[in-house]
Amino acid sequence: MTTMLMEQLKTGDVIEIKTPDNDVITVLVLLATDDALVLDPCNDQTPFVVNTEELVEYRKFDAESMFADA
Protein backbone atom coordinates (compact mmCIF):
# COMPACT_ATOMS: atom_id res chain seq x y z
CA MET A 1 0.00 0.00 0.00
CA THR A 2 1.12 3.50 -0.64
CA THR A 3 0.23 6.69 1.17
CA MET A 4 -1.30 9.22 -1.18
CA LEU A 5 -1.93 12.91 -0.89
CA MET A 6 -4.59 14.28 -3.22
CA GLU A 7 -4.26 11.68 -6.00
CA GLN A 8 -7.38 11.35 -8.14
CA LEU A 9 -9.45 8.44 -6.86
CA LYS A 10 -11.75 6.46 -9.12
CA THR A 11 -14.69 4.11 -8.72
CA GLY A 12 -13.50 0.70 -7.55
CA ASP A 13 -10.44 1.90 -5.64
CA VAL A 14 -9.81 0.42 -2.19
CA ILE A 15 -8.41 2.86 0.37
CA GLU A 16 -7.74 3.16 4.09
CA ILE A 17 -8.91 6.30 5.87
CA LYS A 18 -8.97 7.56 9.44
CA THR A 19 -12.29 8.01 11.18
CA PRO A 20 -13.03 11.00 13.44
CA ASP A 21 -12.12 8.65 16.34
CA ASN A 22 -8.66 8.06 14.77
CA ASP A 23 -9.52 4.46 13.88
CA VAL A 24 -8.34 3.28 10.47
CA ILE A 25 -10.92 1.61 8.22
CA THR A 26 -10.75 0.11 4.75
CA VAL A 27 -13.39 1.33 2.31
CA LEU A 28 -14.39 0.70 -1.29
CA VAL A 29 -14.99 3.73 -3.53
CA LEU A 30 -18.48 3.13 -4.94
CA LEU A 31 -18.65 6.42 -6.85
CA ALA A 32 -16.05 9.11 -7.41
CA THR A 33 -16.65 12.61 -8.75
CA ASP A 34 -14.54 15.76 -8.68
CA ASP A 35 -16.44 16.96 -5.61
CA ALA A 36 -17.34 13.87 -3.56
CA LEU A 37 -16.80 10.17 -2.94
CA VAL A 38 -19.34 7.55 -1.95
CA LEU A 39 -17.50 5.09 0.29
CA ASP A 40 -18.60 1.62 1.44
CA PRO A 41 -16.95 0.35 4.63
CA CYS A 42 -17.92 -3.24 3.61
CA ASN A 43 -19.02 -4.07 7.15
CA ASP A 44 -22.82 -4.05 6.76
CA GLN A 45 -22.96 -0.32 7.56
CA THR A 46 -24.52 2.19 5.19
CA PRO A 47 -22.18 3.71 2.61
CA PHE A 48 -21.32 7.34 3.31
CA VAL A 49 -20.33 10.44 1.34
CA VAL A 50 -17.10 12.39 1.85
CA ASN A 51 -16.27 15.67 0.14
CA THR A 52 -12.96 15.30 -1.68
CA GLU A 53 -11.55 18.35 0.09
CA GLU A 54 -12.18 16.63 3.47
CA LEU A 55 -10.15 13.59 2.44
CA VAL A 56 -6.65 14.89 3.07
CA GLU A 57 -4.63 11.70 3.51
CA TYR A 58 -5.36 8.07 2.71
CA ARG A 59 -3.62 4.86 1.75
CA LYS A 60 -4.59 3.34 -1.57
CA PHE A 61 -4.33 -0.39 -2.29
CA ASP A 62 -2.36 -0.85 -5.50
CA ALA A 63 -2.46 -4.47 -6.65
CA GLU A 64 -0.09 -3.84 -9.57
CA SER A 65 2.74 -2.67 -7.34
CA MET A 66 1.99 -5.28 -4.70
CA PHE A 67 2.33 -8.19 -7.14
CA ALA A 68 4.92 -6.64 -9.47
CA ASP A 69 7.74 -8.82 -8.14
CA ALA A 70 5.72 -12.06 -8.29
Secondary structure as UniProt FT lines:
FT   STRAND          2..4
FT   TURN            11..12
FT   STRAND          14..18
FT   TURN            20..21
FT   STRAND          24..32
FT   STRAND          36..40
FT   STRAND          48..51
FT   HELIX           52..54
FT   STRAND          58..60
FT   HELIX           63..66
FT   TURN            67..69
//
